[in-house]
Amino acid sequence: MLDLLVAGAGTAGCLAARTAARRGLEVLLVDRKPAADVGRKVCGDA
């Protein structure tokens, strides 16, 4: 059973998902960009 759904794999989303998972929650992290791009660019188009 899923405990937490995190929408958005930016800096805050990844940190929230990681923190929850380390505390034993079942987490699903979703983002609309391809998985290969998750976490790659944290400053937008700058």
PDB file of N, H, CA, C and O in Angstrom:
ATOM      1  N   MET A   1       0.840  -1.176   0.000  1.00  0.00           N
ATOM      2  CA  MET A   1       0.000   0.000   0.000  1.00  0.00           C
ATOM      3  C   MET A   1       0.887   1.242   0.000  1.00  0.00           C
ATOM      4  O   MET A   1       1.893   1.298   0.707  1.00  0.00           O
ATOM      5  N   LEU A   2       0.511   2.218  -0.784  1.00  0.00           N
ATOM      6  H   LEU A   2      -0.306   2.173  -1.359  1.00  0.00           H
ATOM      7  CA  LEU A   2       1.266   3.458  -0.917  1.00  0.00           C
ATOM      8  C   LEU A   2       0.947   4.394   0.244  1.00  0.00           C
ATOM      9  O   LEU A   2      -0.219   4.615   0.571  1.00  0.00           O
ATOM     10  N   ASP A   3       1.993   4.942   0.865  1.00  0.00           N
ATOM     11  H   ASP A   3       2.940   4.763   0.600  1.00  0.00           H
ATOM     12  CA  ASP A   3       1.815   5.895   1.964  1.00  0.00           C
ATOM     13  C   ASP A   3       1.887   7.336   1.488  1.00  0.00           C
ATOM     14  O   ASP A   3       1.213   8.210   2.034  1.00  0.00           O
ATOM     15  N   LEU A   4       2.711   7.586   0.463  1.00  0.00           N
ATOM     16  H   LEU A   4       3.258   6.876   0.020  1.00  0.00           H
ATOM     17  CA  LEU A   4       2.951   8.961   0.035  1.00  0.00           C
ATOM     18  C   LEU A   4       3.176   9.026  -1.467  1.00  0.00           C
ATOM     19  O   LEU A   4       3.943   8.241  -2.024  1.00  0.00           O
ATOM     20  N   LEU A   5       2.511   9.954  -2.108  1.00  0.00           N
ATOM     21  H   LEU A   5       1.888  10.592  -1.656  1.00  0.00           H
ATOM     22  CA  LEU A   5       2.727  10.250  -3.520  1.00  0.00           C
ATOM     23  C   LEU A   5       3.340  11.636  -3.594  1.00  0.00           C
ATOM     24  O   LEU A   5       2.743  12.608  -3.131  1.00  0.00           O
ATOM     25  N   VAL A   6       4.526  11.731  -4.173  1.00  0.00           N
ATOM     26  H   VAL A   6       5.011  10.942  -4.549  1.00  0.00           H
ATOM     27  CA  VAL A   6       5.200  13.014  -4.339  1.00  0.00           C
ATOM     28  C   VAL A   6       5.138  13.374  -5.814  1.00  0.00           C
ATOM     29  O   VAL A   6       5.651  12.643  -6.661  1.00  0.00           O
ATOM     30  N   ALA A   7       4.507  14.505  -6.117  1.00  0.00           N
ATOM     31  H   ALA A   7       4.091  15.099  -5.429  1.00  0.00           H
ATOM     32  CA  ALA A   7       4.385  14.978  -7.496  1.00  0.00           C
ATOM     33  C   ALA A   7       5.450  16.033  -7.745  1.00  0.00           C
ATOM     34  O   ALA A   7       5.400  17.125  -7.179  1.00  0.00           O
ATOM     35  N   GLY A   8       6.409  15.702  -8.592  1.00  0.00           N
ATOM     36  H   GLY A   8       6.450  14.815  -9.052  1.00  0.00           H
ATOM     37  CA  GLY A   8       7.482  16.626  -8.930  1.00  0.00           C
ATOM     38  C   GLY A   8       8.804  16.137  -8.375  1.00  0.00           C
ATOM     39  O   GLY A   8       8.962  15.988  -7.163  1.00  0.00           O
ATOM     40  N   ALA A   9       9.750  15.890  -9.261  1.00  0.00           N
ATOM     41  H   ALA A   9       9.621  16.011 -10.245  1.00  0.00           H
ATOM     42  CA  ALA A   9      11.046  15.354  -8.862  1.00  0.00           C
ATOM     43  C   ALA A   9      12.129  16.415  -8.902  1.00  0.00           C
ATOM     44  O   ALA A   9      13.270  16.144  -9.278  1.00  0.00           O
ATOM     45  N   GLY A  10      11.762  17.616  -8.514  1.00  0.00           N
ATOM     46  H   GLY A  10      10.836  17.836  -8.208  1.00  0.00           H
ATOM     47  CA  GLY A  10      12.760  18.673  -8.354  1.00  0.00           C
ATOM     48  C   GLY A  10      13.494  18.468  -7.039  1.00  0.00           C
ATOM     49  O   GLY A  10      13.408  17.401  -6.431  1.00  0.00           O
ATOM     50  N   THR A  11      14.207  19.481  -6.608  1.00  0.00           N
ATOM     51  H   THR A  11      14.277  20.348  -7.101  1.00  0.00           H
ATOM     52  CA  THR A  11      14.984  19.372  -5.378  1.00  0.00           C
ATOM     53  C   THR A  11      14.103  19.031  -4.182  1.00  0.00           C
ATOM     54  O   THR A  11      14.406  18.101  -3.435  1.00  0.00           O
ATOM     55  N   ALA A  12      13.019  19.776  -3.995  1.00  0.00           N
ATOM     56  H   ALA A  12      12.774  20.532  -4.601  1.00  0.00           H
ATOM     57  CA  ALA A  12      12.143  19.553  -2.840  1.00  0.00           C
ATOM     58  C   ALA A  12      11.440  18.202  -2.917  1.00  0.00           C
ATOM     59  O   ALA A  12      11.332  17.503  -1.909  1.00  0.00           O
ATOM     60  N   GLY A  13      10.964  17.830  -4.095  1.00  0.00           N
ATOM     61  H   GLY A  13      11.052  18.398  -4.913  1.00  0.00           H
ATOM     62  CA  GLY A  13      10.274  16.555  -4.248  1.00  0.00           C
ATOM     63  C   GLY A  13      11.184  15.371  -3.982  1.00  0.00           C
ATOM     64  O   GLY A  13      10.792  14.421  -3.304  1.00  0.00           O
ATOM     65  N   CYS A  14      12.389  15.424  -4.511  1.00  0.00           N
ATOM     66  H   CYS A  14      12.707  16.195  -5.062  1.00  0.00           H
ATOM     67  CA  CYS A  14      13.342  14.335  -4.283  1.00  0.00           C
ATOM     68  C   CYS A  14      13.719  14.231  -2.810  1.00  0.00           C
ATOM     69  O   CYS A  14      13.828  13.133  -2.265  1.00  0.00           O
ATOM     70  N   LEU A  15      13.916  15.377  -2.172  1.00  0.00           N
ATOM     71  H   LEU A  15      13.827  16.269  -2.615  1.00  0.00           H
ATOM     72  CA  LEU A  15      14.259  15.369  -0.750  1.00  0.00           C
ATOM     73  C   LEU A  15      13.106  14.825   0.089  1.00  0.00           C
ATOM     74  O   LEU A  15      13.321  14.041   1.014  1.00  0.00           O
ATOM     75  N   ALA A  16      11.885  15.242  -0.234  1.00  0.00           N
ATOM     76  H   ALA A  16      11.710  15.879  -0.985  1.00  0.00           H
ATOM     77  CA  ALA A  16      10.717  14.756   0.506  1.00  0.00           C
ATOM     78  C   ALA A  16      10.551  13.248   0.341  1.00  0.00           C
ATOM     79  O   ALA A  16      10.296  12.537   1.313  1.00  0.00           O
ATOM     80  N   ALA A  17      10.696  12.767  -0.884  1.00  0.00           N
ATOM     81  H   ALA A  17      10.903  13.345  -1.674  1.00  0.00           H
ATOM     82  CA  ALA A  17      10.552  11.336  -1.150  1.00  0.00           C
ATOM     83  C   ALA A  17      11.634  10.534  -0.431  1.00  0.00           C
ATOM     84  O   ALA A  17      11.354   9.490   0.157  1.00  0.00           O
ATOM     85  N   ARG A  18      12.835  11.013  -0.481  1.00  0.00           N
ATOM     86  H   ARG A  18      13.063  11.862  -0.959  1.00  0.00           H
ATOM     87  CA  ARG A  18      13.953  10.322   0.169  1.00  0.00           C
ATOM     88  C   ARG A  18      13.777  10.282   1.686  1.00  0.00           C
ATOM     89  O   ARG A  18      13.992   9.249   2.320  1.00  0.00           O
ATOM     90  N   THR A  19      13.388  11.411   2.251  1.00  0.00           N
ATOM     91  H   THR A  19      13.214  12.250   1.735  1.00  0.00           H
ATOM     92  CA  THR A  19      13.186  11.484   3.698  1.00  0.00           C
ATOM     93  C   THR A  19      12.090  10.523   4.147  1.00  0.00           C
ATOM     94  O   THR A  19      12.253   9.793   5.125  1.00  0.00           O
ATOM     95  N   ALA A  20      10.977  10.532   3.426  1.00  0.00           N
ATOM     96  H   ALA A  20      10.844  11.125   2.631  1.00  0.00           H
ATOM     97  CA  ALA A  20       9.860   9.651   3.775  1.00  0.00           C
ATOM     98  C   ALA A  20      10.252   8.182   3.637  1.00  0.00           C
ATOM     99  O   ALA A  20       9.906   7.362   4.488  1.00  0.00           O
ATOM    100  N   ALA A  21      10.969   7.852   2.573  1.00  0.00           N
ATOM    101  H   ALA A  21      11.250   8.518   1.882  1.00  0.00           H
ATOM    102  CA  ALA A  21      11.392   6.467   2.354  1.00  0.00           C
ATOM    103  C   ALA A  21      12.348   6.002   3.449  1.00  0.00           C
ATOM    104  O   ALA A  21      12.260   4.864   3.911  1.00  0.00           O
ATOM    105  N   ARG A  22      13.246   6.866   3.858  1.00  0.00           N
ATOM    106  H   ARG A  22      13.318   7.790   3.483  1.00  0.00           H
ATOM    107  CA  ARG A  22      14.187   6.509   4.932  1.00  0.00           C
ATOM    108  C   ARG A  22      13.478   6.309   6.265  1.00  0.00           C
ATOM    109  O   ARG A  22      13.984   5.617   7.149  1.00  0.00           O
ATOM    110  N   ARG A  23      12.302   6.919   6.403  1.00  0.00           N
ATOM    111  H   ARG A  23      11.891   7.481   5.685  1.00  0.00           H
ATOM    112  CA  ARG A  23      11.504   6.753   7.629  1.00  0.00           C
ATOM    113  C   ARG A  23      10.552   5.568   7.532  1.00  0.00           C
ATOM    114  O   ARG A  23       9.723   5.353   8.416  1.00  0.00           O
ATOM    115  N   GLY A  24      10.679   4.803   6.451  1.00  0.00           N
ATOM    116  H   GLY A  24      11.353   4.978   5.733  1.00  0.00           H
ATOM    117  CA  GLY A  24       9.927   3.566   6.325  1.00  0.00           C
ATOM    118  C   GLY A  24       8.613   3.656   5.569  1.00  0.00           C
ATOM    119  O   GLY A  24       7.864   2.681   5.533  1.00  0.00           O
ATOM    120  N   LEU A  25       8.312   4.797   4.965  1.00  0.00           N
ATOM    121  H   LEU A  25       8.921   5.590   4.994  1.00  0.00           H
ATOM    122  CA  LEU A  25       7.081   4.930   4.202  1.00  0.00           C
ATOM    123  C   LEU A  25       7.259   4.363   2.798  1.00  0.00           C
ATOM    124  O   LEU A  25       8.361   4.375   2.250  1.00  0.00           O
ATOM    125  N   GLU A  26       6.174   3.870   2.225  1.00  0.00           N
ATOM    126  H   GLU A  26       5.279   3.860   2.670  1.00  0.00           H
ATOM    127  CA  GLU A  26       6.156   3.416   0.831  1.00  0.00           C
ATOM    128  C   GLU A  26       5.866   4.645  -0.020  1.00  0.00           C
ATOM    129  O   GLU A  26       4.785   5.225   0.085  1.00  0.00           O
ATOM    130  N   VAL A  27       6.816   5.052  -0.864  1.00  0.00           N
ATOM    131  H   VAL A  27       7.694   4.580  -0.949  1.00  0.00           H
ATOM    132  CA  VAL A  27       6.749   6.324  -1.580  1.00  0.00           C
ATOM    133  C   VAL A  27       6.733   6.100  -3.086  1.00  0.00           C
ATOM    134  O   VAL A  27       7.430   5.229  -3.606  1.00  0.00           O
ATOM    135  N   LEU A  28       5.929   6.901  -3.776  1.00  0.00           N
ATOM    136  H   LEU A  28       5.363   7.609  -3.354  1.00  0.00           H
ATOM    137  CA  LEU A  28       5.944   6.942  -5.236  1.00  0.00           C
ATOM    138  C   LEU A  28       6.263   8.371  -5.641  1.00  0.00           C
ATOM    139  O   LEU A  28       5.543   9.300  -5.275  1.00  0.00           O
ATOM    140  N   LEU A  29       7.341   8.549  -6.395  1.00  0.00           N
ATOM    141  H   LEU A  29       7.926   7.795  -6.692  1.00  0.00           H
ATOM    142  CA  LEU A  29       7.773   9.856  -6.880  1.00  0.00           C
ATOM    143  C   LEU A  29       7.478   9.922  -8.370  1.00  0.00           C
ATOM    144  O   LEU A  29       7.980   9.099  -9.136  1.00  0.00           O
ATOM    145  N   VAL A  30       6.674  10.888  -8.790  1.00  0.00           N
ATOM    146  H   VAL A  30       6.266  11.556  -8.168  1.00  0.00           H
ATOM    147  CA  VAL A  30       6.321  11.017 -10.205  1.00  0.00           C
ATOM    148  C   VAL A  30       6.702  12.394 -10.720  1.00  0.00           C
ATOM    149  O   VAL A  30       6.672  13.386  -9.991  1.00  0.00           O
ATOM    150  N   ASP A  31       7.060  12.426 -11.992  1.00  0.00           N
ATOM    151  H   ASP A  31       7.085  11.620 -12.584  1.00  0.00           H
ATOM    152  CA  ASP A  31       7.406  13.675 -12.653  1.00  0.00           C
ATOM    153  C   ASP A  31       7.050  13.522 -14.121  1.00  0.00           C
ATOM    154  O   ASP A  31       7.013  12.406 -14.640  1.00  0.00           O
ATOM    155  N   ARG A  32       6.792  14.623 -14.786  1.00  0.00           N
ATOM    156  H   ARG A  32       6.823  15.529 -14.364  1.00  0.00           H
ATOM    157  CA  ARG A  32       6.393  14.514 -16.195  1.00  0.00           C
ATOM    158  C   ARG A  32       7.569  14.466 -17.157  1.00  0.00           C
ATOM    159  O   ARG A  32       7.376  14.180 -18.339  1.00  0.00           O
ATOM    160  N   LYS A  33       8.775  14.736 -16.688  1.00  0.00           N
ATOM    161  H   LYS A  33       8.931  14.969 -15.728  1.00  0.00           H
ATOM    162  CA  LYS A  33       9.925  14.630 -17.583  1.00  0.00           C
ATOM    163  C   LYS A  33      10.484  13.209 -17.556  1.00  0.00           C
ATOM    164  O   LYS A  33      10.198  12.453 -16.627  1.00  0.00           O
ATOM    165  N   PRO A  34      11.270  12.840 -18.552  1.00  0.00           N
ATOM    166  CA  PRO A  34      11.825  11.482 -18.598  1.00  0.00           C
ATOM    167  C   PRO A  34      12.681  11.180 -17.363  1.00  0.00           C
ATOM    168  O   PRO A  34      13.315  12.078 -16.809  1.00  0.00           O
ATOM    169  N   ALA A  35      12.696   9.940 -16.945  1.00  0.00           N
ATOM    170  H   ALA A  35      12.181   9.211 -17.395  1.00  0.00           H
ATOM    171  CA  ALA A  35      13.443   9.534 -15.755  1.00  0.00           C
ATOM    172  C   ALA A  35      14.920   9.915 -15.847  1.00  0.00           C
ATOM    173  O   ALA A  35      15.535  10.238 -14.831  1.00  0.00           O
ATOM    174  N   ALA A  36      15.489   9.882 -17.032  1.00  0.00           N
ATOM    175  H   ALA A  36      14.989   9.620 -17.857  1.00  0.00           H
ATOM    176  CA  ALA A  36      16.902  10.222 -17.197  1.00  0.00           C
ATOM    177  C   ALA A  36      17.183  11.683 -16.858  1.00  0.00           C
ATOM    178  O   ALA A  36      18.321  12.030 -16.540  1.00  0.00           O
ATOM    179  N   ASP A  37      16.167  12.546 -16.919  1.00  0.00           N
ATOM    180  H   ASP A  37      15.243  12.265 -17.177  1.00  0.00           H
ATOM    181  CA  ASP A  37      16.355  13.968 -16.645  1.00  0.00           C
ATOM    182  C   ASP A  37      16.048  14.357 -15.205  1.00  0.00           C
ATOM    183  O   ASP A  37      16.316  15.491 -14.809  1.00  0.00           O
ATOM    184  N   VAL A  38      15.499  13.455 -14.422  1.00  0.00           N
ATOM    185  H   VAL A  38      15.281  12.534 -14.744  1.00  0.00           H
ATOM    186  CA  VAL A  38      15.135  13.773 -13.038  1.00  0.00           C
ATOM    187  C   VAL A  38      16.382  14.132 -12.250  1.00  0.00           C
ATOM    188  O   VAL A  38      17.354  13.378 -12.231  1.00  0.00           O
ATOM    189  N   GLY A  39      16.349  15.289 -11.599  1.00  0.00           N
ATOM    190  H   GLY A  39      15.558  15.902 -11.614  1.00  0.00           H
ATOM    191  CA  GLY A  39      17.461  15.747 -10.788  1.00  0.00           C
ATOM    192  C   GLY A  39      18.604  16.370 -11.560  1.00  0.00           C
ATOM    193  O   GLY A  39      19.576  16.816 -10.950  1.00  0.00           O
ATOM    194  N   ARG A  40      18.525  16.415 -12.875  1.00  0.00           N
ATOM    195  H   ARG A  40      17.735  16.053 -13.371  1.00  0.00           H
ATOM    196  CA  ARG A  40      19.624  16.930 -13.687  1.00  0.00           C
ATOM    197  C   ARG A  40      19.784  18.440 -13.572  1.00  0.00           C
ATOM    198  O   ARG A  40      20.900  18.924 -13.384  1.00  0.00           O
ATOM    199  N   LYS A  41      18.699  19.193 -13.682  1.00  0.00           N
ATOM    200  H   LYS A  41      17.792  18.800 -13.835  1.00  0.00           H
ATOM    201  CA  LYS A  41      18.787  20.646 -13.695  1.00  0.00           C
ATOM    202  C   LYS A  41      17.855  21.216 -12.634  1.00  0.00           C
ATOM    203  O   LYS A  41      16.638  21.062 -12.736  1.00  0.00           O
ATOM    204  N   VAL A  42      18.407  21.867 -11.625  1.00  0.00           N
ATOM    205  H   VAL A  42      19.396  21.991 -11.542  1.00  0.00           H
ATOM    206  CA  VAL A  42      17.582  22.375 -10.532  1.00  0.00           C
ATOM    207  C   VAL A  42      17.326  23.876 -10.626  1.00  0.00           C
ATOM    208  O   VAL A  42      16.638  24.438  -9.774  1.00  0.00           O
ATOM    209  N   CYS A  43      17.873  24.534 -11.656  1.00  0.00           N
ATOM    210  H   CYS A  43      18.431  24.077 -12.348  1.00  0.00           H
ATOM    211  CA  CYS A  43      17.734  25.991 -11.734  1.00  0.00           C
ATOM    212  C   CYS A  43      16.914  26.438 -12.941  1.00  0.00           C
ATOM    213  O   CYS A  43      17.112  27.546 -13.441  1.00  0.00           O
ATOM    214  N   GLY A  44      16.008  25.605 -13.413  1.00  0.00           N
ATOM    215  H   GLY A  44      15.847  24.705 -13.007  1.00  0.00           H
ATOM    216  CA  GLY A  44      15.188  25.980 -14.566  1.00  0.00           C
ATOM    217  C   GLY A  44      16.031  26.067 -15.818  1.00  0.00           C
ATOM    218  O   GLY A  44      16.907  25.232 -16.043  1.00  0.00           O
ATOM    219  N   ASP A  45      15.771  27.084 -16.640  1.00  0.00           N
ATOM    220  H   ASP A  45      15.060  27.763 -16.456  1.00  0.00           H
ATOM    221  CA  ASP A  45      16.506  27.238 -17.893  1.00  0.00           C
ATOM    222  C   ASP A  45      17.671  28.214 -17.773  1.00  0.00           C
ATOM    223  O   ASP A  45      18.164  28.710 -18.786  1.00  0.00           O
ATOM    224  N   ALA A  46      18.109  28.493 -16.576  1.00  0.00           N
ATOM    225  H   ALA A  46      17.709  28.090 -15.752  1.00  0.00           H
ATOM    226  CA  ALA A  46      19.207  29.449 -16.370  1.00  0.00           C
ATOM    227  C   ALA A  46      20.520  28.861 -16.822  1.00  0.00           C
ATOM    228  O   ALA A  46      21.556  29.519 -16.727  1.00  0.00           O
TER     229      ALA A  46
END
